[in-house]
């Protein structure tokens, strides 16, 4: 399989999956849905679905299993996540996910995180230091123009170029944008506004 850099340099198709969770409420006990949307450049190409425990520890494993158990993993060039945590503070170990999947993995964020607010919220949860450690392991936050990202398993410049290639409307790459729309519609009956 060609490297992500080679695909970009050759102006070939980039295939990526983007994950986002369903809307949920604080203190929710039911599992939180997780949509994974596969795109070829900006064109929808497929979907996976999973669920995570609210404020739990299984988000990284769920993301990995939805891909390992299906047909898409070998075809993917990049894995994108809407933030570092799903279902509240079910924090993904980004380096571990990139190693496990053997693919570049990146978080995508609309704005730079407010670490003081995050720290205060984390302290209300069990093993909050471990959650904070996972967030720190995700690495530096890169300014990618209109969005921010954290990257493991690939070069920062290459992954940011791929994110730009995958972006069609607004500032969010299509796999993540469509995953957000699908997750919102499944949970509430209609797609969300912020996509």
C-alpha positions, 0 to 999 in steps of 0.5 A: 500500500502506498504511503499517505505522502506518496498518495498526496504527492501523486494527487491520488485518492486518500481514503480515511475514516472519521469518528464522532459520538452521538449526543449524550448527557452528563451522567448518562448510564446507557452506552453512547453510539459511535459513528465511523464514516469512510470517505474517498477524498470527500466522497462518502464510501461506507460506514461502521458503528459501535458504542462506548461506555460513558466516561469509560475506558473502552473508546480506543478499543471500540474504534480499533475493533470496528475497523479490525472486524470489518472490510475497511482497515486495509483500505484506509490511509488515515484515521480521524477522531472528533477530539481525543475522547468520546462519551464524555471523558472516555479518553483514547490513547492515541499512540496506542491506537496508531500502533494497533491499527498501523495507520496515522491517527489524528484528532480534529478539533474546532478550537484549542482545548481549555485545559483548565476547564478539562482538568476541573471536569476530570477531577470529578471522575475516577482515575482522573490522573490516568485520563489526563495522562492519556490526553497528554500522550496524544501529544502537541496540538498543531494549528492546522489553519481553521482547526487544531489536531494531534497526530500519531503514526505519521508526519505532521505536515503530511497528515495536515495536507491529507486533512486539507484534501479531505475537507470540502465544506467548512473546516472539518474533514468530510469523514468527521463532518459526516460522522457528526451528522449521522451520529446526531441523526441517529440519536435525535432524529435529525442531523446536528447544526455544527458540522 
